[in-house]
Amino acid sequence: MTNLTGARWRKSTRSGNGNNCVEVADNLPGVVGVRDSKDPTGPALVFGPEAWQAFVTHARR
């Protein structure tokens, strides 16, 4: 299990005021965390930076 202590979580500026968002933490070396904003103490997915960047690039298309 990856330690996400010290993660700085943020929501997209495009997510608006709703609570159905994901939060991303990309300040930790070598990992990007993704979690449900409604459940901040719940589980988080962890990606390598390259995999996360590939996902973001694809999603923008």
N, C-alpha and C positions, 0 to 999 in steps of 0.2 A: 504494500500500500504506500502510495506517495504521500509524503508529509507536505501539507499545504499551509502550515503555520507561517504567518507573515504574508499570506496572499492578500493583495489589494483588489477586491472585487469591484467590478463596474458593469453597468448596463449600457447598452447602445444608446446614443443620443436619439436614435430613431424609434426607440421603444415606447415613447410617450409616457403617459401617466398610469397606464395599466399595470396590473401585477402579474401578468402572464408573460414573463420575460426570462431570459437566461442572463446570467452574469458570467463574466470572463475575468480571470486573473492571469495576466501575462507578465508579471513582474518577477517571477521566480526563475532561476537559471535552469534551462533545459526542459521546462514543462509549461503547459498552458492548462489551467483548470477551467471547467465549465460546470455551472450548477444552476438549479432552478431558483429563481429569486423568491418564490413563495416558501421555500424550505432551505434557508441558509445553513442550517445545521445538518441537513441531510447529505446524501452521497453526492460526490462530484465526479465527473468524467475527467480524465487526464490525457492530454495529447502531447506529442512532441511538437516543437515549434514548426517544423517543416510540414507535418501532417495538418496542423491547424491552419497554416498559411495556405495550403492547398485547398482546404475546405472553404476558407473565406474567399479565395479567388474564384472558386467554382460557384459559390453562392451569389457572388456579385454579378455573375453572368446571367 
